């Protein structure tokens, strides 16, 4: 079972509930920019697209709120590098 990606603002992280546990993407919001700092996926689910589903949902939420992204987390950065349709969300260019 997997639920939808949700923004847990109290914990400043996006979450995706799975049968193997919680996948999460921690962030720090400041001045209209969401800085993603860390992503975790349950070890049993690594390599199965859970992290990508989590980040896609998180970025969709960021977009709907009119915010920008700073991908400090290497996983989020890599995801955004592979998905040019997310580049408009960047607070500054990748590079």
FENNOR-V881324 format. One record per residue. N is the residue number from 1. RES is the residue in one letter. PSI is psi in radians with two decimals (NA if undefined). OMEGA is omega in degrees with one decimal (* if undefined). Layout:
[[N:RES:PSI:OMEGA] [N:RES:PSI:OMEGA]]
//
This chain:
[[1:X:2.32:173.0] [2:X:2.39:176.6] [3:X:-3.05:175.5] [4:X:2.75:175.4] [5:X:2.33:178.8] [6:X:2.62:177.5] [7:X:1.94:175.8] [8:X:1.53:-175.2] [9:X:-0.54:179.0] [10:X:-0.59:179.9] [11:X:0.02:-175.0] [12:X:1.05:176.6] [13:X:2.65:171.0] [14:X:2.51:-175.2] [15:X:2.59:173.2] [16:X:1.96:-179.2] [17:X:2.29:177.0] [18:X:2.94:176.8] [19:X:-0.49:-177.7] [20:X:0.00:-179.7] [21:X:-2.94:-174.1] [22:X:2.23:169.2] [23:X:2.48:-177.2] [24:X:2.68:174.6] [25:X:1.87:-178.5] [26:X:2.57:-179.9] [27:X:2.87:175.5] [28:X:2.00:179.8] [29:X:2.43:176.4] [30:X:2.19:174.1] [31:X:0.78:176.8] [32:X:0.15:179.3] [33:X:2.30:175.8] [34:X:1.91:178.7] [35:X:1.92:177.5] [36:X:2.19:-172.5] [37:X:-0.40:-174.1] [38:X:2.45:175.4] [39:X:2.38:177.3] [40:X:2.39:174.4] [41:X:2.42:176.9] [42:X:2.36:-174.4] [43:X:-0.67:-178.7] [44:X:-0.30:-176.8] [45:X:0.04:-179.3] [46:X:2.44:178.5] [47:X:0.17:-178.3] [48:X:0.22:176.4] [49:X:0.08:-179.2] [50:X:-0.78:179.1] [51:X:-0.73:178.9] [52:X:-0.70:177.9] [53:X:-0.72:178.3] [54:X:-0.87:-176.5] [55:X:-0.67:175.8] [56:X:-0.81:178.8] [57:X:-0.70:179.0] [58:X:-0.80:-179.8] [59:X:-0.61:175.0] [60:X:-0.72:178.4] [61:X:-0.78:178.4] [62:X:-0.79:179.6] [63:X:-0.78:-177.5] [64:X:-0.41:-180.0] [65:X:0.00:176.8] [66:X:0.50:-178.8] [67:X:2.99:176.3] [68:X:2.94:-174.8] [69:X:2.45:168.7] [70:X:1.88:-176.1] [71:X:1.41:178.4] [72:X:-0.49:177.6] [73:X:2.32:-177.4] [74:X:-0.58:179.6] [75:X:-0.80:179.2] [76:X:-0.74:179.1] [77:X:-0.82:179.6] [78:X:-0.75:178.4] [79:X:-0.81:-177.8] [80:X:-0.59:176.5] [81:X:-0.65:-179.3] [82:X:-0.22:-176.2] [83:X:1.48:-176.7] [84:X:-0.34:178.2] [85:X:-0.16:177.7] [86:X:-0.11:-172.9] [87:X:-0.45:178.1] [88:X:-0.25:179.2] [89:X:-0.25:-173.9] [90:X:2.33:174.9] [91:X:-0.54:173.9] [92:X:2.70:-175.6] [93:X:2.61:172.2] [94:X:2.56:177.8] [95:X:NA:*]]
//
